[in-house]
Amino acid sequence: MSALSSALAYRRLLESNATLRMLRADNLAVMAGTLDAHLGRPGTRMNTEDLHESIDADLEELRDHFDLSLRTAKAYCDDWRRAEILVRRPATGARGETYELSAAGFDAIRMLEQLRTPPQTATESRLVSLAQSVRQLAIDTDPDSSRRLAALRAERDRIDAEIARVRRGDPRSVVLDRRRANERVGDILQQAQGLPADFARVRARFEELNQELRISILAAEDSQSQVLDEVFRGVDLIESSDEGRTFSAFSALVRDPEQSAAFDDDIAAILDRDFSATLSLATRRSLRTLMRQMKDGSHEVSDILTEFARGLRRYVHSHEFQRDRVMRTLLQEGLAAAAPVSQELKPYDEIGIDLELSSVSLGSVGEVILHDPEEFDAGAELGEATDSEIDFAELIAVARESEIDFAELTENINSVVTSTHEASVAEVLETHPATQGLASVVGLLSLASTYGHVDVGNREILTWTGVDGIARTAAIRRHYFTEGITL
């Protein structure tokens, strides 16, 4: 490759690669510091408002040491999202959206960390590991069975010789010394540092693949769409892709209980060795949580893979794609018709047709209601209250209206269980009616779930009178107590 072609390739990379875009940013130190602090751990997500609030607090301190403008955390996060450093997604467990680091963000922060504390790569353990990998690859890819057998026999002889040396206590077969063991640990953790970025990259690739498949369904006719045929035949196109097969093999290995247990046992054995006492606390924690990080990341990407596969099947089997094809055709016809018209009419000219927008309607600045401080006037300053007599009975009544009286319910349960072998919630209510209405019923069910048992095969009718004096009933699974409880 000539210097010119190489330079042009590097220029395209500089313009398109998000990792390099982050490394060239003017506020790189602030960006890397804040994002690493809040989102640098694998699998970390934050609600957008929570992240804005946390970074705003950071900016208050950072402005004393960095030349920063008065921009807010929200403005910075919007810039970083457009630069593909942050990824914003809808929150799955609640309303709103979350932020997480993209693969490019993880890569850039890892590069900065390696520049700040350069790892020692020219080590004996690294060379041994590299040589073993090369040797194993040469054996596994050798098409000549005789050479493979010879190599495997040589490996077996080497292992037999090592076993013999260990049995007779040969000094040449000694355990690794502390320095070499620490180097091995560093190599392991350095390989693991790329896992968060890899998981983010695989997830992003699955999203692209899902989008590409949907576009191919819309672009091709029914008779010409191979994607449609394969989806109707039950083929999981995302999982059967190259990326899907690679990740499925990794995920199957991580989720294998035998492999996982063996990995955890090996980590526990390493941490029990004498040399591990010299490891830092962060290194020991990274080793201990290594399998959990791989499981969490694998589980998350697997869920995404399953969600995309189900969505694509549902999209095809429900024939929603036909509606989208019609919409796509209409849009293309509208754009084709608008092209020549745009030479004669402006977008804001009256055309005699009113359309109701599906998004938020636009308005003028004059519609904005000004802030009126008097609306937030709390009134006159509160004076000091005079002494007065307290009615404790009234206070108890107010407290009972705002919280469940568990002390009373516990006493009711214990009194019924003492006289019978077991008592259900309905039997407790029959003996001691609900003095707090529905709150008493909820409290009894809560205590039964914690201290009692649930008979999933039988149901019973609960009867109580609400605080409004109206009798009510409910049919639920039978909850019962077999012994008294103590809170």
Salt bridges, closest charged atoms under 4 A:
ASP58 OD2 - HIS38 NE2 2.54
GLU60 OE2 - ARG63 NH1 3.83
ASP78 OD2 - LYS74 NZ 3.23
ASP79 OD2 - ARG71 NH2 2.57
ASP79 OD1 - ARG82 NH2 2.59
GLU84 OE1 - ARG21 NH2 3.62
GLU97 OE1 - ARG88 NE 3.40
GLU100 OE2 - ARG45 NE 2.81
GLU100 OE2 - ARG89 NE 2.87
ASP107 OD1 - ARG110 NH2 3.45
ASP107 OD2 - ARG201 NH2 2.44
GLU113 OE1 - ARG116 NH2 2.84
GLU124 OE1 - ARG180 NE 3.01
ASP142 OD1 - ARG147 NH2 2.98
ASP144 OD2 - ARG147 NH1 3.24
GLU155 OE2 - ARG158 NH2 2.81
GLU162 OE1 - ARG165 NH2 2.60
ASP170 OD2 - ARG168 NH2 3.39
ASP170 OD2 - ARG172 NH2 3.06
ASP177 OD2 - ARG180 NE 3.98
GLU183 OE2 - ARG179 NH1 3.00
ASP187 OD1 - ARG126 NH2 3.11
ASP198 OD1 - ARG201 NH1 2.85
GLU207 OE2 - ARG89 NH1 2.19
GLU207 OE2 - ARG203 NE 3.86
GLU208 OE1 - ARG205 NH1 3.27
GLU212 OE2 - ARG205 NH1 3.38
ASP222 OD1 - ARG325 NH1 2.36
ASP242 OD1 - ARG245 NH2 2.60
GLU243 OE2 - ARG205 NE 3.09
GLU300 OE2 - ARG45 NH2 1.57
GLU300 OE2 - ARG203 NH1 2.80
ASP303 OD2 - HIS299 NE2 3.28
ASP324 OD1 - ARG323 NH2 3.30
ASP405 OD2 - ARG400 NH1 2.93
GLU408 OE2 - ARG400 NH1 3.82
GLU422 OE2 - ARG478 NH2 3.16
ASP468 OD2 - ARG472 NH2 3.01
